[in-house]
Amino acid sequence: MIFVEDFLSINQNLVDFRHSLERGTGDAILAARQCRDNALIPEILRACRIARGDDPQCEGHRAVYLVDIIFSLAKPQELVSKLLGMFRRTQCSGWDLNQYFELLCEIYRRTANPAIPKLIEGKYLNINRAESSSFGEEALVKSMGLAGLKIVAQTRGGFLVGEDQWESNSLVVFTESLHPEVNVKEELTRWSESNEQILRYFNCVFSEDSSLSARNESKLPVLDSIIINIDALRVVPASPRDVNSLSDSDVECLAVAFRGETNRLRAEKYLRIFSHRKYPFEFEDIFKWAVKRPLAADRLVEFACKSLGKFHDDAIRNLAIRKLDSRHNVDSYIYLLTSNYADGDGVRLRKFVDECRSYQSVHDLCWPIVDIYNHGDFSDCKVPLEKLYYRMNCGICREKVVAILKDRNLLTPRMIAEIQHDSYEGIREIGKKVKQDLDGKT
């Protein structure tokens, strides 16, 4: 079967290539395969220096994607040498530094270059802990195994002085996952017998509350904790996991309290809950908040619209059309269409995406549009979703878009080729499954 490049016309100029790298889409790799000179090297190096995802902490690094691009070039070693030199000289921090570490690990996995582990170690020992926290720790374990863990244990133990110190056990768990044949705790015990810093690390890691789940576990019932957080005007009164764990009677209890609420800030906290769990009483209780004036200081109207969108009524659709036609706060009012969508609304959504002028504005529209098309199988969803796919830099959201297009058999040949090489692992998995299905039909 002829599958990938034959369906494509890859004549990207450098600006197009740069935008592909910023988004993290697979067309960048397909373009690199066609390049027979060094024209793309500056753009690739720029992408390696800066973590481009919308939220690298949630989305993760793009090391596999970027190294795939590097090794798609005719002469990848030239770029690898430039990248190693750049890493030696760089003074970056935060998620940019984390991406550097992961890039070197991925290159080491493919090349076994003996200089890379020492390069990672040297950078790790000299980073600013206040700015970069635990960055580089997993990279040391990946590239050096137990020797890397020992370096981390000694380094971290040097900071664990005094009472009430806490250290996550996550790196130990990670090491065990890579080396199941080794008893990591026994190794740390042996090292700690002759090293005070490792001993402090050992004692903190293997304390009763060393796991993140134990440290974050609430002693209160979830409903009581949410009520306290609402009264205290906590920005986020409950995690999605806690909201999903509420019983129907718990949700009704919160709804009764919300009915009598007059304070705008507290009302927003309740509406955050009802944006995930449908409000059990009449929608008019929410409608009165959705028509309030939006303020920059809160997100009341956004969560009111998201909660109200779970109900179907002509009054809600009329409000949606009136507000959306005003072109103000589109990303909030668009939620009203979730259960009130009509033929022709796809044109309206496409125009909203076209009018976006930044990755952030596209990202803000993605959530409600995905909610709408997950709620109903509408025939005009293809164009708005394709517009989102080609204009967003968030892999997490792009995966939601790709999943809908796949489920409705709306992926184009070009997108099928691209998603196999996307920066986000979840999208690559979808691409792999689609290709397998297509190959199985031939």
N, C-alpha and C positions, 0 to 999 in steps of 0.2 A: 504493500500500500504506500502510495506517495502521500506524505502526511504534513510535514511542517513547512519548510521554506517555500515549497512549490505553491502554497496558497498565499504567499506574502509578497509584498512589494516593499522592500526595505531600502529606502533612499533617504534615510534620516540625515539631516545636517547636524552640526554639533549642538545647536540649540535644542533640537528635538531630542538628541541623545541625552543631553544634560537633564531635560525635563523627565525623561524616562527613568534616569537614575534617581532623581528626586522622589518620584512616585514609587520606585521599586518594582516597576512592571517588567515583564519578561522580554519585551521588544528590545531592551538594551542588550541582552545577551545575543539575540538573533542578529542585531546590527553588528556586534563585535565579531561574530563569526564571518561576516562579510568584509571586515576591514583587513587590508593587507599592508597597512603602513602604521605609523605612530600617531596618527591624528587624534585618536581617542584617549591616549595616555594621560594628558593633563586633566581631562574630565573625570577619568576613573580615579586618579589620585585625589582629586578634590572630593569625590564621593567617599573615599576611604577616610579622609580626614574628619568628616562631619557626619554624625549619626542623623540620618535624614528622616526617619520615621516620625509620624505625628506625635507619638509618645513612646520613645524607646524603652521606657521602664515597663510598659505593658506589652508592646509589640515585640520587644527583643531586638537583638542585633541583626545586621544584614551581612554578616561575614560570609556565609555560604554563597549567597547571591553574588557578592562582589568578587569573591575568589573564582566563582564560575565564570564571571565576565573576564577576569584576568586570564584564565586558562583557555578562554575562547579565542584569544588573540593569536596571531600567527607566531609571535615571539614573546611568550609570557614571561620568560626569565628576566628580560630587561626591566619589565614593570615590577617584578618581585624585588629585584635589587634596589630599585628606586624607593619602593615602599619600605623596605628594611632600613634604608638610610634615613628616610623621613621619620620613621618611628624612633630611631636613636636620637634625633634632634628635637622632636616635638616636645612642647611643654603643655599639651592640652590636658583637660581633666574631665570628670563627669562621664556622661554617656559617650562622648567622643573617644575618651581614653578606653572605655570598656570595649568599644568597637575595634579599636586598634589591637587590644589583647586577643579578641576573638578572631580577628583576621590572621594574626600570626599563628594562632593555634590551628586554624584551618589550613594555612599554607604548610605548616609543619606536618599535619596529617597527610598531606598529599606529596610532600617532597622529602620529609625526614631530614631537613637541613639542620645540622648539628649546632649551628650558631643561634637558632631561634630560642631554645629553652633558656640559655644564658641571657639573651636579650630581654626576654620576658621577666626573668628574675631581677636583672638590674633595674628595669623600669619599676617593677613592683616595690622594690626596697627604697625607692627614692620618690614615690608619689606623695602628694599632700593628703594625709588620711582624712583631714577635715572636709576636703572637697570630694574625695573619690572613695571613701569608705572601704568597701570590700572588693573593689574592682581589681581584677588580676588574680584573684585567689583561685577561681576555677581554671583559669588559663594555666596556672602553675601546675595544678593537679593533672590537667589534660596532657601537658607537655613533659612533665617530670615524674608523674605518679606519686608515690609515697614521699619521695624527696621533696616534691613541691608542697605537700601537706605539712611536712616538718618545717619548712621555711615559713609558712603561714602561721603555724602554731607558735613558733618562737617569736615572730614579729607581733602577732596579736597579743600574746601573753605579756609582752613588754608594756602594753597599755592597760592591762587588767590589774591595776594596783588599787588596794583599798577594799572596803566592804561594798556589798550590794552591786557587784559587777555582774554583767550578764553577757553571754556570748551564744549566738545561735549554733545549733548542732547541724545546720544545713550543709556545711562543707564536708563534715564527716559522712553524712548520708550520701552526698554526691560522690565522695571518694569510694565508698562501699559499692555504689552502683557501677562504677567503672572497674573496680577490682574486687569482685565478690569472692575471689579465692583467698583474700587476705583478711585477717582479723584486725581491723583498723584500731579498735580500742586497745588491743594488746600492744600494738606498735606504739601508740601514744603513751601507754603506761610505761613501756620500756624506755622511751625517750625522756619521759618526765623524771625518771629516777636520777638523772644526772643533769637536768636542765630546769632551773626554777621557773623560767618564763613558760616553758611548755607545760610544766606542772600547773601553773595558774590557768592556762588555756584549758587543760584537761579538766580541772575542777569546775570551771564555768560551763564547759560544753556538756559535761555529764551530770550536771545538777538536775533536779527534778523539773525545773521550768525552762530547760534550755531550748525546747522546741517552740516555734512561733505560735503554734496552736495553743499550747499550754499557757504561754505568756499572755495571749490575747483573749483567753477564755473568760466569759463574763460569769459572775456568780449569780446574777439576777435572772429570773425568767425573761424571755425575749420581750414579751409584751410590756412588762414593767420597765425594762431598760429603755424601750422606745418611748414610752410616756415620759420618763425622766428626761430623755434627750430632747424631746419636743418642748417640754417646759423650760429647759435650759437653752433653747434656741440653738442647739448644735447644728452646724451646717448640714451634715448628713445624719439624720436621726437613726438610721438603720442600714446595715449592709444589705445587698440584694439577697444574700443567703438567709439573713434573719427575716426579711420580708416574706420570702418564699416559705419559711418555716411556720409562719403564723397560721393558726387554724381559722376557719370561717368565722367562728364566734369571736376570735381575737380581732379580726378585721371589722366585724360589726361593732365591737366595743370602741374601736378607734373612730368609726364612722359616727357613732352617737356623740362622742366628744367633739368631733369636727363640726357637727350640725349647729352647735351653739357657739362656735368660735367667731370672734369679731376682730381678733388681732391678725393683721396681715402676715407678719413673720411666722407666727405659729401656724396659720392656715397653710402657708407654703410647706411646712414640715409635714403636715398631714397629707397634703397633695402629693408629696414625693412618694408616700406609701401607696396612695391610690393610683399613681401612674404605673405601678407594677401589679397591684391587686385591685380588681374592679370594685368601685364603690357600690355598696349593697343597697343603697336607697335611691331616691329620685335624683335624676341628673341635674335638676334645677338648683340643688344645693351647691353644685360645682359651677354651674353656668354663671352665677352671680359673681364669682371670682374671675372667671375667664374674660369677662367684659371690663374688668378693671384696667386702669392705665398701666402699661408696662413701665417698670422702673429699673434703672441700671443697678440699684442696690440689692435687688432680690430676683428670684426666678419664679415668682408666684404665678404669673400668667402662663409661662411655659409649662409648668406642671399641672396647672388647671386645664390647659388645652390637651395635654397628654392624657389626663384622667378622663376628660370629657369625650375624647375621641373613642373611648370604648363603648359609647352609647350611640345608637342610631336614631336620629330625629331630624325633621326638616329644619327646625330652629337652629340646630347645631350646624347643619350644612350652610344655611343662610348666613350665619355668623362667619363661617369659614370663608365663604366667597367674598363677603364684604371686606373682611380684614385682609385677605390675600390680595385682593385687587388694589388695596392701598399701598402694597409693596413694603409695608413696615412690619418688622418682626416676623418675617415669613417663616423662619425656622421654628417659631413657637406655634403660630396659627395653623401651620400645615398638618399638625397632629390631629386637628379636628376632622380631617378627611379619612382617618383610619377606618371608621365604620360608616363613613358618609361619602364614599367615592362614587363618581358617576362617569359615564362615557365622556371622553374629551378632556378629562382631568390630566391625562398623560401629557398633553400638549402644554398645559399650564405648568406641570412639574418640570418638563424639559426647559421651558423658558427660565424658570427660577435657577436651575443649574447653570444655564448659559450666562446668566447675569452675575454669577459669582466672580469675584476678583481676587480671591486668595484660597489657599488650601484650607484654611480654617473655615471660611464661609461654606465651602463645598462639604466639609466634614460635618458642619452643623446641620446641613440639609440631609445628609445621608441617613441619619438615624430615623427621622420621621418617614422618609420615603421608603426605607426598608420595612418599617413597621406597617405601612400601608400595603405594600405588595406581599408581605408575609400574611397579612390578614385576609386578602382576597386574591384570586387568580384572575387578574384583569388583563385583557388582550393587548392593551396599549402600554404595557410596562417596559417593553424592550428598550425603546429609545432613551427614556429617563435613566434607566439603570446603566446602559452603555455610557451615557454622558458622565455619570458618577464614576464608573470604572476608570475612564481615561482622564479624570481630573482630580483624583484624590491621592494623597500620599500616605494614607493610613491602611496598612495591610489588614488589620482586624476588620475594619469596615468593608474593605474591598472584598474580603472573603464572603461576607454576608451577601454582597451584590452578586458575586460569582455563583454562590450557592443557589440563589433564586433563578438566575439565568440557566444554570445547569438543570435544575429540577423541571423547568418549563421548556427544555430543549431549545433554548434561544441563544446559546453560545455560537458566535460566528467562527469560521475556520481560523481567522486571525487570532481571536481570543483563545481558542483551544491551543494554538501553538504557543502563545505567550504565557498562559497560566502555568504551564509545565516548568517555567523558569522564573516564576515570581519570587520576590524577596521574602514573602511570608509563607511559612511552612504549610499552613493549612490550605493555602491556595495551590501550592505545588502538589499536595496530596489529591486535591480535586482534579487537577490537570492530569495526574498519573492515572487516576481511575477512568477519566473520560477517554484517554488514549487507549487504555486497555480494552475498554468497551468497543471502541471503534475498530481497533485491530482485530478483535474477536469476531467482527462481522464480515471480515474480508476472507 
